[in-house]
């Protein structure tokens, strides 16, 4: 099952990089995400909540990126199977619409996949080791969460 989990995340990265507009975003989210998905961004902007839940929130977040940035891309340098989690060494790049302001950061992200759907994501770990420590699982439950801004 774990290689299938990696493939779900690879598919998500590929779809994110296509930037095919709002309808494509909704279709991709419906394909890849569980209806009750939870996303946590450890490096979220002040005007964005740290945790969002549900497909509609995922779509809203992606639409916001599409409104604010041109030519954004996601490059995953490594996919690490930590079944049911997939930890990614991720490089995010974007340029602000109407400006030359660029975003270029490399972090580790963790995606929990069950039954072929993404059920939980945690973005913005400082490195892969921190992400792996955070998603260490025992019996399917997270037994450690060692990230900044761990309040909920």
MDAnalysis code that builds the backbone (N, CA, C; Angstrom):
import MDAnalysis as mda
import numpy as np

u = mda.Universe.empty(456, n_residues=152, atom_resindex=np.repeat(np.arange(152), 3), trajectory=True)
u.add_TopologyAttr("name", ["N", "CA", "C"] * 152)
u.add_TopologyAttr("resid", np.arange(1, 153))
u.add_TopologyAttr("resname", ["UNK", "UNK", "UNK", "UNK", "UNK", "UNK", "UNK", "UNK", "UNK", "UNK", "UNK", "UNK", "UNK", "UNK", "UNK", "UNK", "UNK", "UNK", "UNK", "UNK", "UNK", "UNK", "UNK", "UNK", "UNK", "UNK", "UNK", "UNK", "UNK", "UNK", "UNK", "UNK", "UNK", "UNK", "UNK", "UNK", "UNK", "UNK", "UNK", "UNK", "UNK", "UNK", "UNK", "UNK", "UNK", "UNK", "UNK", "UNK", "UNK", "UNK", "UNK", "UNK", "UNK", "UNK", "UNK", "UNK", "UNK", "UNK", "UNK", "UNK", "UNK", "UNK", "UNK", "UNK", "UNK", "UNK", "UNK", "UNK", "UNK", "UNK", "UNK", "UNK", "UNK", "UNK", "UNK", "UNK", "UNK", "UNK", "UNK", "UNK", "UNK", "UNK", "UNK", "UNK", "UNK", "UNK", "UNK", "UNK", "UNK", "UNK", "UNK", "UNK", "UNK", "UNK", "UNK", "UNK", "UNK", "UNK", "UNK", "UNK", "UNK", "UNK", "UNK", "UNK", "UNK", "UNK", "UNK", "UNK", "UNK", "UNK", "UNK", "UNK", "UNK", "UNK", "UNK", "UNK", "UNK", "UNK", "UNK", "UNK", "UNK", "UNK", "UNK", "UNK", "UNK", "UNK", "UNK", "UNK", "UNK", "UNK", "UNK", "UNK", "UNK", "UNK", "UNK", "UNK", "UNK", "UNK", "UNK", "UNK", "UNK", "UNK", "UNK", "UNK", "UNK", "UNK", "UNK", "UNK", "UNK", "UNK", "UNK", "UNK"])
u.atoms.positions = np.array([
    [0.814, -1.200, 0.000],
    [0.000, 0.000, 0.000],
    [0.858, 1.265, 0.000],
    [2.036, 1.243, 0.627],
    [2.801, 2.469, 0.782],
    [3.291, 3.049, -0.547],
    [3.666, 2.217, -1.506],
    [4.062, 2.742, -2.820],
    [2.869, 3.425, -3.482],
    [1.686, 2.895, -3.260],
    [0.475, 3.542, -3.780],
    [0.294, 4.911, -3.135],
    [0.619, 5.036, -1.856],
    [0.530, 6.328, -1.178],
    [1.472, 7.343, -1.817],
    [2.690, 6.905, -2.112],
    [3.659, 7.780, -2.777],
    [3.109, 8.222, -4.128],
    [2.493, 7.314, -4.850],
    [1.950, 7.663, -6.174],
    [0.818, 8.681, -6.067],
    [0.004, 8.611, -5.011],
    [-1.048, 9.617, -4.794],
    [-0.410, 10.999, -4.664],
    [0.663, 11.096, -3.898],
    [1.321, 12.383, -3.688],
    [2.025, 12.844, -4.964],
    [2.656, 11.926, -5.687],
    [3.263, 12.291, -6.982],
    [2.208, 12.872, -7.931],
    [1.048, 12.259, -7.943],
    [-0.045, 12.746, -8.797],
    [-0.470, 14.149, -8.360],
    [-0.561, 14.366, -7.057],
    [-0.923, 15.686, -6.552],
    [0.078, 16.754, -6.948],
    [1.360, 16.442, -6.865],
    [2.404, 17.391, -7.258],
    [2.287, 17.695, -8.754],
    [2.078, 16.671, -9.556],
    [1.943, 16.879, -11.001],
    [0.752, 17.780, -11.311],
    [-0.376, 17.531, -10.660],
    [-1.566, 18.354, -10.902],
    [-1.348, 19.790, -10.423],
    [-0.676, 19.962, -9.297],
    [-0.398, 21.310, -8.786],
    [0.444, 22.102, -9.777],
    [1.389, 21.443, -10.404],
    [2.274, 22.124, -11.350],
    [1.621, 22.423, -12.690],
    [0.479, 21.814, -12.969],
    [-0.219, 22.098, -14.222],
    [-0.888, 23.465, -14.213],
    [-1.295, 23.963, -13.035],
    [-1.913, 25.292, -12.913],
    [-3.000, 25.518, -13.965],
    [-3.951, 24.598, -14.058],
    [-4.961, 24.646, -15.104],
    [-6.249, 25.377, -14.740],
    [-6.244, 26.154, -13.697],
    [-7.409, 26.966, -13.369],
    [-8.312, 26.353, -12.325],
    [-9.320, 27.136, -11.899],
    [-10.188, 26.753, -10.779],
    [-10.938, 25.431, -10.957],
    [-11.473, 25.162, -12.128],
    [-12.216, 23.910, -12.304],
    [-11.296, 22.702, -12.198],
    [-10.101, 22.827, -12.725],
    [-9.135, 21.730, -12.624],
    [-8.726, 21.512, -11.166],
    [-8.611, 22.605, -10.406],
    [-8.264, 22.495, -8.982],
    [-9.347, 21.706, -8.254],
    [-10.606, 22.051, -8.482],
    [-11.704, 21.344, -7.819],
    [-11.709, 19.865, -8.183],
    [-11.485, 19.554, -9.448],
    [-11.464, 18.151, -9.881],
    [-10.300, 17.399, -9.235],
    [-9.131, 18.038, -9.166],
    [-7.962, 17.386, -8.566],
    [-8.185, 17.139, -7.081],
    [-8.754, 18.115, -6.387],
    [-9.012, 17.956, -4.957],
    [-10.025, 16.841, -4.730],
    [-11.067, 16.782, -5.541],
    [-12.067, 15.721, -5.405],
    [-11.442, 14.353, -5.650],
    [-10.497, 14.284, -6.580],
    [-9.833, 13.017, -6.902],
    [-8.904, 12.553, -5.791],
    [-8.162, 13.471, -5.201],
    [-7.060, 13.109, -4.319],
    [-7.346, 13.206, -2.830],
    [-8.287, 14.039, -2.434],
    [-8.475, 14.339, -1.020],
    [-9.734, 13.708, -0.440],
    [-9.617, 13.238, 0.795],
    [-10.767, 12.769, 1.564],
    [-11.653, 13.978, 1.865],
    [-12.970, 13.814, 1.918],
    [-13.850, 14.964, 2.182],
    [-13.529, 15.705, 3.482],
    [-13.004, 15.007, 4.488],
    [-12.718, 15.625, 5.784],
    [-11.227, 15.878, 6.002],
    [-10.482, 16.080, 4.939],
    [-9.043, 16.306, 5.017],
    [-8.725, 17.436, 5.993],
    [-7.563, 17.309, 6.642],
    [-7.054, 18.374, 7.511],
    [-5.686, 18.796, 6.991],
    [-5.512, 20.104, 6.831],
    [-4.211, 20.654, 6.445],
    [-3.710, 21.567, 7.554],
    [-2.442, 21.417, 7.882],
    [-1.787, 22.270, 8.884],
    [-0.558, 22.882, 8.225],
    [-0.444, 24.194, 8.313],
    [0.713, 24.899, 7.764],
    [1.504, 25.484, 8.927],
    [2.684, 24.934, 9.164],
    [3.504, 25.365, 10.278],
    [4.128, 26.735, 10.045],
    [4.100, 27.220, 8.798],
    [4.675, 28.522, 8.460],
    [3.632, 29.419, 7.799],
    [2.412, 29.338, 8.281],
    [1.310, 30.075, 7.651],
    [1.455, 31.582, 7.847],
    [0.949, 32.369, 6.877],
    [0.931, 33.827, 7.034],
    [-0.017, 34.221, 8.165],
    [0.165, 35.405, 8.731],
    [-0.665, 35.826, 9.872],
    [-2.163, 35.870, 9.576],
    [-2.531, 36.128, 8.332],
    [-3.952, 36.250, 7.990],
    [-4.577, 34.938, 7.513],
    [-3.856, 33.836, 7.680],
    [-4.333, 32.520, 7.249],
    [-4.297, 31.586, 8.458],
    [-5.370, 30.826, 8.689],
    [-5.347, 29.914, 9.839],
    [-4.284, 28.826, 9.683],
    [-3.771, 28.371, 10.816],
    [-2.778, 27.293, 10.793],
    [-3.391, 25.986, 10.311],
    [-4.645, 25.735, 10.694],
    [-5.310, 24.480, 10.352],
    [-6.609, 24.779, 9.607],
    [-6.814, 24.054, 8.505],
    [-8.087, 24.105, 7.785],
    [-8.571, 22.679, 7.578],
    [-9.890, 22.532, 7.427],
    [-10.468, 21.202, 7.270],
    [-11.467, 21.185, 6.123],
    [-11.451, 20.078, 5.392],
    [-12.417, 19.846, 4.329],
    [-11.904, 20.234, 2.955],
    [-12.504, 19.589, 1.946],
    [-12.094, 19.849, 0.570],
    [-12.292, 21.305, 0.169],
    [-13.389, 21.919, 0.617],
    [-13.660, 23.308, 0.242],
    [-12.528, 24.221, 0.723],
    [-11.989, 23.959, 1.909],
    [-10.885, 24.764, 2.431],
    [-9.614, 24.555, 1.609],
    [-9.377, 23.329, 1.159],
    [-8.215, 23.048, 0.314],
    [-8.343, 23.810, -1.003],
    [-9.511, 23.748, -1.603],
    [-9.750, 24.463, -2.861],
    [-9.555, 25.965, -2.654],
    [-10.095, 26.509, -1.571],
    [-9.967, 27.945, -1.299],
    [-8.495, 28.343, -1.169],
    [-7.706, 27.529, -0.488],
    [-6.285, 27.817, -0.343],
    [-5.551, 27.802, -1.668],
    [-5.846, 26.818, -2.496],
    [-5.198, 26.738, -3.807],
    [-5.623, 27.899, -4.702],
    [-6.883, 28.270, -4.640],
    [-7.354, 29.426, -5.422],
    [-6.647, 30.705, -4.983],
    [-6.411, 30.839, -3.684],
    [-5.709, 32.012, -3.176],
    [-4.302, 32.076, -3.765],
    [-3.615, 30.929, -3.794],
    [-2.291, 30.876, -4.427],
    [-2.374, 31.316, -5.881],
    [-3.397, 30.839, -6.592],
    [-3.541, 31.175, -8.004],
    [-3.809, 32.665, -8.196],
    [-4.500, 33.285, -7.256],
    [-4.777, 34.730, -7.329],
    [-3.530, 35.562, -7.044],
    [-2.701, 35.102, -6.126],
    [-1.572, 35.896, -5.663],
    [-0.284, 35.700, -6.450],
    [-0.125, 34.528, -7.072],
    [1.160, 34.196, -7.670],
    [1.042, 33.778, -9.124],
    [2.068, 34.166, -9.881],
    [2.250, 33.675, -11.245],
    [3.293, 32.564, -11.202],
    [3.279, 31.752, -12.176],
    [4.293, 30.715, -12.416],
    [4.785, 29.991, -11.168],
    [3.873, 29.611, -10.288],
    [4.306, 28.879, -9.096],
    [4.517, 27.406, -9.427],
    [5.436, 26.820, -8.695],
    [5.752, 25.416, -8.944],
    [6.178, 24.731, -7.655],
    [6.035, 23.429, -7.683],
    [6.420, 22.576, -6.571],
    [7.368, 21.515, -7.127],
    [8.542, 21.406, -6.524],
    [9.494, 20.375, -6.922],
    [9.794, 19.524, -5.699],
    [9.550, 18.235, -5.813],
    [9.861, 17.333, -4.714],
    [11.183, 16.633, -5.037],
    [12.158, 16.839, -4.163],
    [13.480, 16.236, -4.359],
    [13.514, 14.786, -3.899],
    [12.652, 14.461, -2.940],
    [12.628, 13.089, -2.427],
    [11.268, 12.797, -1.813],
    [10.748, 11.608, -2.090],
    [9.536, 11.095, -1.462],
    [9.957, 10.001, -0.490],
    [9.578, 10.132, 0.759],
    [9.973, 9.166, 1.777],
    [8.729, 8.448, 2.277],
    [8.734, 7.152, 2.135],
    [7.606, 6.318, 2.542],
    [7.679, 6.074, 4.044],
    [6.731, 6.627, 4.772],
    [6.616, 6.402, 6.216],
    [5.185, 5.950, 6.481],
    [4.772, 4.939, 5.752],
    [3.400, 4.437, 5.707],
    [2.675, 4.565, 7.040],
    [1.523, 5.238, 7.070],
    [0.703, 5.741, 5.970],
    [1.070, 7.151, 5.516],
    [2.172, 7.681, 6.011],
    [2.617, 9.022, 5.644],
    [3.597, 8.971, 4.489],
    [3.609, 10.045, 3.714],
    [4.638, 10.280, 2.714],
    [5.258, 11.623, 3.076],
    [6.549, 11.619, 3.371],
    [7.265, 12.839, 3.703],
    [8.041, 13.269, 2.466],
    [7.944, 14.555, 2.154],
    [8.561, 15.078, 0.934],
    [9.546, 16.189, 1.251],
    [10.705, 16.115, 0.637],
    [11.678, 17.199, 0.642],
    [11.258, 18.105, -0.514],
    [10.632, 19.244, -0.171],
    [9.890, 20.033, -1.151],
    [10.491, 21.416, -1.358],
    [10.545, 21.825, -2.618],
    [11.022, 23.151, -2.997],
    [9.856, 23.888, -3.654],
    [9.407, 24.958, -3.020],
    [8.299, 25.784, -3.520],
    [8.874, 27.045, -4.149],
    [8.333, 27.421, -5.323],
    [8.763, 28.651, -5.997],
    [7.530, 29.357, -6.568],
    [7.561, 30.685, -6.525],
    [6.475, 31.467, -7.116],
    [6.939, 32.908, -7.271],
    [6.218, 33.646, -8.113],
    [6.440, 35.073, -8.283],
    [5.109, 35.764, -8.080],
    [5.111, 36.835, -7.298],
    [3.880, 37.579, -7.045],
    [3.316, 38.159, -8.330],
    [1.993, 38.096, -8.482],
    [1.360, 38.681, -9.662],
    [1.593, 40.180, -9.673],
    [2.030, 40.677, -10.825],
    [2.261, 42.109, -10.973],
    [3.504, 42.613, -10.263],
    [4.375, 41.722, -9.863],
    [5.607, 42.156, -9.184],
    [6.742, 41.197, -9.535],
    [7.919, 41.586, -9.123],
    [9.075, 40.708, -9.293],
    [9.434, 40.022, -7.983],
    [8.540, 40.122, -6.994],
    [8.795, 39.503, -5.702],
    [8.679, 37.994, -5.847],
    [9.733, 37.303, -5.473],
    [9.711, 35.849, -5.621],
    [9.706, 35.169, -4.264],
    [9.148, 33.991, -4.278],
    [9.144, 33.119, -3.115],
    [9.933, 31.892, -3.527],
    [10.858, 31.525, -2.708],
    [11.703, 30.374, -3.010],
    [12.105, 29.761, -1.674],
    [11.426, 28.686, -1.300],
    [11.790, 28.072, -0.033],
    [11.744, 26.560, -0.132],
    [12.586, 25.963, 0.681],
    [12.697, 24.502, 0.709],
    [12.368, 24.032, 2.115],
    [11.393, 23.161, 2.188],
    [10.904, 22.646, 3.459],
    [10.612, 21.157, 3.302],
    [10.152, 20.562, 4.370],
    [9.648, 19.190, 4.299],
    [8.152, 19.238, 4.600],
    [7.397, 18.468, 3.849],
    [5.956, 18.373, 4.015],
    [5.588, 16.913, 4.244],
    [4.521, 16.686, 5.002],
    [4.083, 15.321, 5.303],
    [2.624, 15.166, 4.902],
    [2.322, 14.057, 4.234],
    [0.983, 13.779, 3.727],
    [0.562, 12.396, 4.210],
    [-0.558, 12.323, 4.885],
    [-1.081, 11.032, 5.330],
    [-2.129, 10.563, 4.328],
    [-1.956, 9.332, 3.850],
    [-2.851, 8.779, 2.834],
    [-3.494, 7.512, 3.371],
    [-4.806, 7.436, 3.255],
    [-5.548, 6.232, 3.635],
    [-6.553, 5.919, 2.539],
    [-6.605, 4.663, 2.158],
    [-7.539, 4.209, 1.122],
    [-7.456, 5.059, -0.138],
    [-6.236, 5.447, -0.508],
    [-6.021, 6.172, -1.753],
    [-6.370, 7.648, -1.719],
    [-6.673, 8.199, -0.542],
    [-7.037, 9.615, -0.417],
    [-6.153, 10.285, 0.626],
    [-5.825, 11.540, 0.398],
    [-5.072, 12.318, 1.369],
    [-6.023, 12.714, 2.484],
    [-5.681, 12.334, 3.721],
    [-6.551, 12.631, 4.866],
    [-5.971, 13.727, 5.762],
    [-4.639, 13.901, 5.701],
    [-4.015, 14.923, 6.541],
    [-2.705, 15.349, 5.904],
    [-2.425, 16.662, 5.997],
    [-1.162, 17.196, 5.492],
    [-0.604, 18.186, 6.505],
    [0.711, 18.157, 6.645],
    [1.401, 19.119, 7.491],
    [2.518, 19.710, 6.642],
    [2.426, 21.022, 6.402],
    [3.394, 21.730, 5.563],
    [4.357, 22.543, 6.418],
    [5.593, 22.672, 5.934],
    [6.502, 23.639, 6.501],
    [7.445, 23.175, 7.585],
    [7.769, 21.886, 7.633],
    [8.796, 21.441, 8.570],
    [10.146, 21.989, 8.111],
    [11.060, 22.256, 9.042],
    [12.352, 22.797, 8.631],
    [13.198, 21.812, 7.818],
    [12.982, 20.523, 8.041],
    [13.745, 19.521, 7.297],
    [13.041, 18.162, 7.391],
    [13.542, 17.228, 6.631],
    [12.951, 15.893, 6.565],
    [13.000, 15.193, 7.924],
    [14.098, 15.340, 8.643],
    [14.217, 14.674, 9.949],
    [13.108, 15.131, 10.892],
    [12.807, 16.421, 10.913],
    [11.735, 16.935, 11.774],
    [10.381, 16.391, 11.345],
    [10.155, 16.309, 10.047],
    [8.889, 15.774, 9.555],
    [8.743, 14.301, 9.910],
    [9.802, 13.538, 9.739],
    [9.748, 12.111, 10.076],
    [9.500, 11.909, 11.565],
    [10.124, 12.708, 12.390],
    [9.900, 12.612, 13.830],
    [8.438, 12.919, 14.165],
    [7.887, 13.900, 13.502],
    [6.507, 14.321, 13.781],
    [5.483, 13.270, 13.392],
    [5.756, 12.498, 12.383],
    [4.750, 11.542, 11.900],
    [5.046, 10.106, 12.299],
    [6.004, 9.938, 13.176],
    [6.285, 8.596, 13.674],
    [4.967, 8.035, 14.197],
    [4.584, 6.882, 13.706],
    [3.265, 6.356, 14.039],
    [3.361, 5.041, 14.785],
    [2.359, 4.821, 15.572],
    [2.226, 3.570, 16.300],
    [0.742, 3.238, 16.300],
    [0.362, 2.166, 15.623],
    [-1.051, 1.804, 15.557],
    [-1.905, 2.806, 14.804],
    [-1.293, 3.573, 13.892],
    [-2.048, 4.518, 13.084],
    [-2.208, 5.897, 13.697],
    [-1.775, 6.081, 14.945],
    [-1.905, 7.382, 15.597],
    [-0.561, 8.078, 15.633],
    [-0.566, 9.384, 15.461],
    [0.676, 10.138, 15.567],
    [1.097, 10.119, 17.032],
    [2.309, 9.688, 17.287],
    [2.786, 9.616, 18.667],
    [3.773, 10.732, 18.978],
    [4.169, 11.507, 17.983],
    [5.050, 12.642, 18.227],
    [4.689, 13.737, 17.250],
    [4.755, 14.972, 17.719],
    [4.563, 16.106, 16.831],
    [5.561, 17.162, 17.256],
    [6.687, 17.181, 16.568],
    [7.784, 18.050, 16.980],
    [7.984, 19.159, 15.960],
    [6.995, 20.031, 15.796],
    [7.122, 21.122, 14.852],
    [6.872, 22.454, 15.506],
    [7.328, 23.535, 14.890],
    [7.033, 24.855, 15.435],
    [5.545, 25.134, 15.357],
    [5.073, 26.021, 16.159],
    [3.657, 26.435, 16.153],
    [2.737, 25.246, 16.314],
    [3.034, 24.366, 17.256],
    [2.256, 23.138, 17.431],
    [0.947, 23.365, 18.167],
    [0.582, 24.613, 18.396],
    [-0.719, 24.862, 19.046],
    [-1.831, 24.581, 18.064],
    [-2.991, 24.357, 18.552],
    [-3.988, 23.960, 17.607],
    [-5.224, 24.667, 17.639],
])
